[in-house]
């Protein structure tokens, strides 16, 4: 049984997709095109377009979610809102599904504006305030950094996670994000448009710094539970400074290279906060996996000088993320590192995916498991 593997760590997920549309002539009628990515502005490489076509096709097969990217140089005197509504119809976005589950990403170069138009079947899960928040706090930073591909990849990952939660009928609790910050997650609507990449001065990504007293609040503890609790507190505090005492030394370069945004930091918090989990410790190693949420990948810990630290490198080696299958992640029993050898007996092979026997193993109700075709 062969799996299509995509290496995406939980906290860094350096990962997956997107883009598209063209000039003034785009206002004329045209046949419904095939594919997902239409870059008439020339801002995405051909290699990325091929990768995104593949990934977006898997997403559609998994979640019946039809995403298209249309990038244009200009739309003349028309507004992005007018063009987006027209293109949703012209390009038949979401029509293949049963409930208008379509999303259009429209970027107009001469207006520096990104519009995300959401189909009727997704409005309850992607309200306009939420989508606008993602544009401002995720996509904008990457347009400023002249790397829209990466920003849209990670933005799509956030949206896809929300759809997966809805498919599994998991409750979405945006109140988690309101601890110490006000976020407009519950407004209704069908999309949002925002200026992106305007002011390219300064650092577009989160590069926060704690003083000595601040770092003392987020340190590794002599129990895995204590370290995990401090990690959740670190996420709640909304400052991305890996140089606290929570992570192994080899994890730090990985975290420092990651282009963290406010929205992605919130995404990580939503995955971990208020979730039931189980911890297994064996000598100097420990693993934490979740028992209610099948979407969240496990965490790995090393005991160093009596303190348990989070090992991001181990997560990279031992977790495989998937799109288009009944599970979003699987354990890699062939990594041949200490964690794989130590905890291999806890795993069970479910349709080619290695999962924890007593972990959360509810399957996504996909029509075809493309990972196992």
URCORZI-V836219 format. One record per residue. N is the residue number from 1. PHI is phi in whole degrees, 0 to 359 (none if undefined). NEAR is the number of other ideal C-beta (glycine too) atoms within 10 Angstrom. D_CENTER is the distance of its C-alpha to the mean C-alpha in Angstrom with 1 decimal. Layout:
n-><N N>
phi-><PHI PHI>
near-><NEAR NEAR>
d_center-><D_CENTER D_CENTER>
//
This chain:
n-><1 2 3 4 5 6 7 8 9 10 11 12 13 14 15 16 17 18 19 20 21 22 23 24 25 26 27 28 29 30 31 32 33 34 35 36 37 38 39 40 41 42 43 44 45 46 47 48 49 50 51 52 53 54 55 56 57 58 59 60 61 62 63 64 65 66 67 68 69 70 71 72 73 74 75 76 77 78 79 80 81 82 83 84 85 86 87 88 89 90 91 92 93 94 95 96 97 98 99 100 101 102 103 104 105 106 107 108 109 110 111 112 113 114 115 116 117 118 119 120 121 122 123 124 125 126 127 128 129 130 131 132 133 134 135 136 137 138 139 140 141 142 143 144 145 146 147 148 149 150 151 152 153 154 155 156 157 158 159 160 161 162 163 164 165 166 167 168 169 170 171 172 173 174 175 176 177 178 179 180 181 182 183 184 185 186 187 188 189 190 191 192 193 194 195 196 197 198 199 200 201 202 203 204 205 206 207 208 209 210 211 212 213 214 215 216 217 218 219 220 221 222 223 224 225 226 227 228 229 230 231 232 233 234 235 236 237 238 239 240 241 242 243 244 245 246 247 248 249 250 251 252 253 254 255 256 257 258 259 260 261 262 263 264 265 266 267 268 269 270 271 272 273 274 275 276 277 278 279 280 281 282 283 284 285 286 287 288 289 290 291 292 293 294 295 296 297 298 299 300 301 302 303 304 305 306 307 308 309 310 311 312 313 314 315 316 317 318 319 320 321 322 323 324 325 326 327 328 329 330 331 332 333 334 335 336 337 338 339 340 341 342 343 344 345 346 347 348 349 350 351 352 353 354 355 356 357 358 359 360 361 362 363 364 365 366 367 368 369 370 371 372 373>
phi-><none 256 255 275 251 229 278 223 289 301 281 247 28 272 238 228 193 132 150 143 129 228 269 299 299 294 284 282 291 208 291 295 279 264 109 238 243 227 256 270 258 68 254 242 289 298 296 295 300 298 296 287 300 297 292 293 294 295 299 294 290 284 245 58 254 264 249 230 242 235 247 233 283 204 233 66 273 290 267 295 295 296 294 299 299 296 291 303 280 298 271 59 289 88 288 292 278 269 226 52 271 238 225 249 258 246 243 249 296 287 259 51 233 247 244 247 259 248 290 304 288 243 301 293 259 230 296 299 295 293 295 299 300 293 296 291 253 228 297 304 299 283 293 297 274 57 223 296 302 297 298 287 302 289 296 296 298 296 296 296 298 297 294 299 300 295 299 275 59 275 290 260 244 293 297 303 278 268 285 85 207 260 237 272 271 253 291 272 141 223 125 202 227 215 291 225 69 286 265 263 279 82 272 283 254 290 224 278 221 269 279 300 293 294 297 294 281 234 236 294 245 276 230 297 301 294 295 296 298 292 296 297 297 299 294 300 284 67 246 267 235 294 281 262 272 267 246 293 300 286 280 298 299 294 293 292 280 287 280 284 239 299 294 288 298 297 300 297 301 300 292 263 292 61 249 284 214 228 241 240 246 220 55 265 240 213 228 240 230 260 251 238 246 284 273 267 286 287 245 238 227 243 270 233 52 83 242 267 244 282 251 287 300 294 296 297 286 253 244 245 264 230 231 95 230 283 233 267 208 215 281 260 286 260 293 63 263 297 295 297 291 283 247 300 290 275 266 226 271 246 55 92 255 271 230 282 305 252 271 282 235 294 266 290 278 281 290 223 279 292 292 242 286>
near-><8 8 17 15 12 17 13 20 20 18 24 20 20 15 17 24 27 30 25 27 27 19 15 13 11 22 15 7 6 11 8 10 13 6 14 26 24 21 22 17 20 10 17 21 12 8 9 20 20 11 19 26 17 16 24 23 16 20 23 19 18 26 21 19 23 24 27 26 27 28 24 26 17 17 23 12 8 15 14 19 15 12 23 25 16 15 23 24 10 16 23 15 24 26 15 11 17 9 11 16 23 25 23 25 26 25 27 26 19 12 17 14 20 26 24 25 26 27 22 13 17 25 15 11 16 22 21 18 16 23 25 18 21 27 24 18 19 23 25 24 24 23 22 20 16 11 14 26 21 18 28 26 22 27 27 25 22 18 22 20 16 18 20 17 17 16 17 15 7 15 6 15 12 13 11 17 20 11 12 8 10 7 17 12 17 11 13 9 14 18 24 23 21 20 14 21 21 11 9 10 6 7 9 20 15 18 13 14 10 16 7 6 7 14 15 11 13 20 15 25 17 11 14 22 13 14 25 21 12 19 21 14 12 21 22 15 19 16 16 21 17 18 14 19 15 23 23 18 9 12 23 14 12 19 18 13 10 20 18 21 24 19 22 26 20 23 21 18 19 21 18 20 14 12 15 9 19 15 15 16 14 12 8 12 20 24 23 21 21 20 14 13 18 20 19 20 22 23 25 27 24 21 17 13 7 8 17 25 22 23 25 24 19 25 20 20 18 25 20 22 19 23 23 24 25 20 24 21 21 24 25 18 14 9 17 10 15 17 24 18 12 16 21 13 7 18 17 13 11 14 15 16 24 21 21 19 10 12 20 19 15 14 14 19 10 17 8 11 20 16 25 15 10>
d_center-><27.0 24.6 20.8 18.5 16.5 13.3 13.1 9.7 10.4 8.8 9.5 9.3 7.2 9.2 8.2 8.7 10.5 12.8 16.1 19.9 23.5 27.1 30.4 33.1 34.2 30.9 32.6 34.9 34.4 32.8 32.1 28.7 27.0 25.4 21.9 18.7 18.9 21.9 22.3 25.7 25.3 24.7 21.7 19.7 21.2 22.5 20.8 17.3 18.5 19.5 16.2 14.4 17.2 16.8 13.1 13.5 16.7 15.1 12.6 15.9 17.8 15.5 14.9 17.6 15.1 16.8 14.8 17.1 17.2 20.6 21.5 25.2 27.5 29.3 30.0 33.4 34.4 32.0 29.2 25.5 25.6 28.6 27.2 23.8 25.8 28.1 25.6 23.8 27.3 28.5 25.5 25.5 21.8 21.0 24.6 24.2 22.6 24.6 23.2 22.2 18.5 17.9 15.9 17.5 16.2 19.6 20.2 23.8 24.8 28.1 26.8 23.7 21.9 18.6 18.9 16.4 18.7 17.8 20.1 22.3 20.7 17.4 18.9 19.0 15.2 14.4 17.4 18.4 18.1 14.5 13.7 16.2 14.6 11.3 13.6 15.7 13.4 10.7 12.3 15.7 15.4 14.5 17.3 19.5 18.8 19.6 16.3 14.8 13.4 10.9 10.0 9.6 7.6 4.7 6.0 6.2 2.9 3.7 7.0 7.1 6.6 9.3 11.3 11.4 12.6 15.1 16.3 17.1 18.7 17.0 17.9 15.5 17.0 16.1 19.3 17.4 16.1 19.7 21.2 22.8 20.9 21.3 18.4 19.2 16.9 19.7 21.4 22.1 21.9 20.6 18.5 19.0 20.2 20.1 21.7 19.5 20.6 24.0 24.9 24.0 26.1 24.8 21.6 18.5 16.1 16.6 19.6 21.1 24.2 25.9 29.6 31.5 31.7 28.0 27.1 29.6 27.5 24.6 26.3 26.3 28.7 31.1 29.2 25.7 25.4 26.5 24.0 21.0 22.5 22.7 19.1 18.1 20.7 19.3 15.9 18.0 20.0 17.3 18.7 16.9 19.9 19.5 23.3 23.9 25.4 22.5 21.4 23.5 24.9 23.2 19.8 20.5 20.5 17.0 15.7 18.0 16.8 13.2 12.8 11.6 11.6 12.6 9.8 7.2 10.1 10.5 7.1 8.5 11.8 11.1 10.3 13.5 15.9 18.8 18.0 20.9 21.0 23.7 24.7 26.9 28.9 31.1 33.1 30.9 27.6 25.4 22.4 20.5 19.0 18.2 20.8 19.6 15.9 15.4 11.5 11.4 12.5 15.8 16.9 19.8 22.7 25.9 29.1 30.5 33.7 33.5 30.0 26.7 23.9 20.3 20.0 16.7 18.7 19.6 16.0 15.5 18.7 18.6 15.2 14.3 11.2 12.2 11.7 14.9 16.4 17.5 15.3 11.6 13.1 16.6 18.7 20.4 24.1 25.4 23.8 27.3 26.4 27.9 25.1 25.2 29.0 29.2 26.9 27.3 29.8 27.3 25.4 26.1 25.5 24.2 24.4 23.5 20.6 21.6 20.7 22.6 25.7 25.5 21.8 19.8 20.2 19.9 19.1 17.1 20.0 19.3 22.4 22.3 20.6 20.1 19.3 22.9 24.8>
//
